[in-house]
């Protein structure tokens, strides 16, 4: 007789987040329904509502999951004892473009009708990454690789620049997405007085 292992609450929640992420990428936020997500997760509406209050709630959970993925990458950079602080700093500022979800996420959260979701996502990024970035900037100052009088403010400005870069990656009439990336890289070099 086969015994079925009951999934933990956290496992079930993660399955919903994975399913929602996939469906959002295929259909977009507005076109996605709870039925689409439960179908993808292989479960019922009732189970969905045990974990989430609706589409906006699970979209928010997907955003938190995305921030957590980026945070894991940043943690790996920070844990490298051999890496100089300036390299850690540049590595952290480059995080965000490695994930398959990045391009979709950038396009989706920049849609005008999702501004409230983008604002929440942006706040989660700031809360998580400004203290880390400020700490690495202070380490770079101590090692003598940069001169920055206001590390925390600089970190906040750079995280805001990351948000502007994300918006710019859609491209505009005057600049391509590649131009926006180069402009961001130029800004970072200038802030820290680095050579190209």
C-alpha positions as CSV (number, residue, x, y, z in Angstrom):
1,X,0.0,0.0,0.0
2,X,1.4,3.4,-1.1
3,X,1.4,6.1,1.5
4,X,1.1,9.7,0.3
5,X,3.3,12.3,2.0
6,X,1.3,15.4,2.9
7,X,3.0,18.5,1.6
8,X,4.0,21.2,4.1
9,X,2.2,24.5,4.0
10,X,5.4,26.1,2.7
11,X,5.8,23.5,-0.1
12,X,2.2,24.1,-1.2
13,X,2.6,27.9,-1.1
14,X,5.8,27.6,-3.2
15,X,4.0,25.4,-5.8
16,X,1.4,28.1,-6.1
17,X,4.0,30.8,-6.5
18,X,5.8,28.7,-9.2
19,X,2.6,28.0,-11.0
20,X,1.5,31.7,-10.8
21,X,4.9,32.8,-12.1
22,X,4.6,30.6,-15.1
23,X,1.0,31.6,-15.9
24,X,1.8,35.3,-15.4
25,X,4.7,35.0,-17.8
26,X,2.5,33.3,-20.4
27,X,-0.7,35.4,-20.1
28,X,0.3,38.6,-18.2
29,X,-1.1,39.8,-15.0
30,X,-4.5,41.1,-16.3
31,X,-5.4,38.0,-18.3
32,X,-4.5,35.6,-15.5
33,X,-7.2,34.1,-13.4
34,X,-7.3,32.0,-10.2
35,X,-8.5,29.1,-12.4
36,X,-5.4,29.4,-14.6
37,X,-3.1,29.2,-11.5
38,X,-5.0,26.3,-9.8
39,X,-5.0,24.4,-13.1
40,X,-1.2,24.9,-13.4
41,X,-0.7,23.9,-9.8
42,X,-3.0,20.9,-10.0
43,X,-5.2,21.9,-7.1
44,X,-8.5,23.5,-6.2
45,X,-9.7,27.1,-5.8
46,X,-10.4,26.4,-2.1
47,X,-6.8,25.4,-1.5
48,X,-5.6,28.5,-3.4
49,X,-7.6,30.7,-1.0
50,X,-6.1,29.1,2.0
51,X,-2.8,30.7,1.0
52,X,-3.8,33.8,-1.0
53,X,-6.6,36.3,-1.0
54,X,-6.6,36.7,-4.8
55,X,-4.6,37.5,-7.9
56,X,-3.0,40.7,-6.5
57,X,-1.9,38.8,-3.4
58,X,-0.2,36.0,-5.3
59,X,1.4,38.6,-7.7
60,X,2.8,40.2,-4.7
61,X,4.1,36.8,-3.5
62,X,5.8,36.3,-6.9
63,X,7.4,39.7,-6.5
64,X,8.7,38.7,-3.1
65,X,10.0,35.5,-4.5
66,X,11.8,37.4,-7.2
67,X,13.4,39.7,-4.7
68,X,14.5,36.6,-2.7
69,X,16.2,35.1,-5.8
70,X,18.1,38.3,-6.3
71,X,19.0,38.4,-2.6
72,X,20.4,34.9,-2.8
73,X,22.7,36.0,-5.6
74,X,23.8,39.0,-3.6
75,X,24.4,36.8,-0.5
76,X,26.8,34.6,-2.6
77,X,28.7,37.7,-3.7
78,X,28.9,39.0,-0.1
79,X,30.2,35.7,1.2
80,X,33.2,35.5,-1.1
81,X,36.1,36.4,1.3
82,X,38.6,36.8,-1.5
83,X,36.6,39.3,-3.5
84,X,37.5,43.0,-3.0
85,X,34.7,45.2,-1.9
86,X,34.7,47.2,-5.1
87,X,34.1,44.0,-7.1
88,X,31.3,43.0,-4.7
89,X,29.8,46.4,-5.2
90,X,29.9,46.1,-9.0
91,X,28.5,42.5,-8.8
92,X,25.6,43.6,-6.6
93,X,24.7,46.4,-9.0
94,X,24.7,44.0,-11.9
95,X,22.2,41.6,-10.2
96,X,18.8,41.4,-11.7
97,X,19.5,40.7,-15.3
98,X,20.4,37.0,-14.9
99,X,17.0,35.5,-14.4
100,X,14.6,34.3,-17.2
101,X,11.9,36.2,-15.4
102,X,13.7,39.6,-15.5
103,X,12.7,40.7,-19.0
104,X,9.1,39.7,-18.5
105,X,9.0,41.2,-15.1
106,X,10.4,44.5,-16.3
107,X,7.8,44.7,-19.1
108,X,4.9,43.6,-16.8
109,X,5.5,45.9,-13.8
110,X,6.0,48.9,-16.1
111,X,2.5,48.7,-17.5
112,X,0.6,51.9,-16.5
113,X,-2.3,50.0,-14.9
114,X,0.2,48.1,-12.6
115,X,1.9,51.2,-11.1
116,X,0.6,50.3,-7.6
117,X,2.3,46.9,-7.9
118,X,5.5,48.4,-9.2
119,X,5.6,50.8,-6.3
120,X,5.3,47.9,-3.8
121,X,7.9,45.9,-5.7
122,X,10.3,48.9,-5.7
123,X,9.8,49.4,-2.0
124,X,10.6,45.8,-1.3
125,X,13.8,46.1,-3.3
126,X,14.8,49.3,-1.5
127,X,14.1,47.8,1.9
128,X,16.2,44.7,1.2
129,X,19.1,46.1,-0.8
130,X,19.9,49.7,0.4
131,X,21.4,48.5,3.7
132,X,23.4,45.8,2.0
133,X,24.7,48.1,-0.7
134,X,25.6,50.9,1.9
135,X,27.5,48.3,3.9
136,X,29.5,47.2,0.8
137,X,30.2,50.9,-0.1
138,X,31.5,51.4,3.4
139,X,33.8,48.4,3.0
140,X,35.0,49.8,-0.3
141,X,35.8,53.1,1.4
142,X,37.7,51.3,4.1
143,X,39.8,49.4,1.5
144,X,40.5,52.7,-0.3
145,X,38.9,51.7,-3.6
146,X,36.2,54.4,-3.6
147,X,35.7,57.8,-2.0
148,X,32.0,58.4,-1.2
149,X,31.0,60.9,1.5
150,X,27.5,59.5,2.0
151,X,27.4,55.7,1.6
152,X,23.7,55.2,2.6
153,X,22.4,58.1,0.4
154,X,24.6,56.8,-2.5
155,X,23.2,53.3,-2.0
156,X,19.6,54.7,-2.1
157,X,20.4,56.8,-5.3
158,X,21.9,53.7,-7.0
159,X,19.0,51.5,-6.1
160,X,16.7,54.2,-7.6
161,X,18.9,54.2,-10.7
162,X,18.3,50.4,-10.9
163,X,14.6,51.1,-11.0
164,X,15.0,53.8,-13.7
165,X,17.1,51.3,-15.6
166,X,14.4,48.7,-15.4
167,X,11.9,51.2,-16.7
168,X,14.3,52.2,-19.5
169,X,15.0,48.6,-20.5
170,X,11.7,48.8,-22.4
171,X,13.5,51.2,-24.7
172,X,12.2,54.7,-25.6
173,X,12.1,56.8,-28.7
174,X,15.5,58.2,-28.1
175,X,17.3,55.4,-26.4
176,X,17.4,51.6,-26.9
177,X,17.4,49.2,-24.0
178,X,21.1,48.7,-24.6
179,X,21.7,52.5,-24.4
180,X,19.8,52.5,-21.0
181,X,22.1,49.7,-19.8
182,X,25.2,51.6,-20.9
183,X,24.0,54.8,-19.4
184,X,23.4,53.0,-16.0
185,X,26.9,51.5,-16.2
186,X,28.4,54.9,-17.0
187,X,26.6,56.4,-14.0
188,X,28.0,53.7,-11.7
189,X,31.5,54.3,-13.0
190,X,31.2,58.0,-12.5
191,X,29.8,57.8,-9.0
192,X,32.7,55.6,-7.9
193,X,35.2,57.4,-10.2
194,X,36.1,54.2,-12.0
195,X,37.7,54.0,-15.4
196,X,35.7,52.4,-18.2
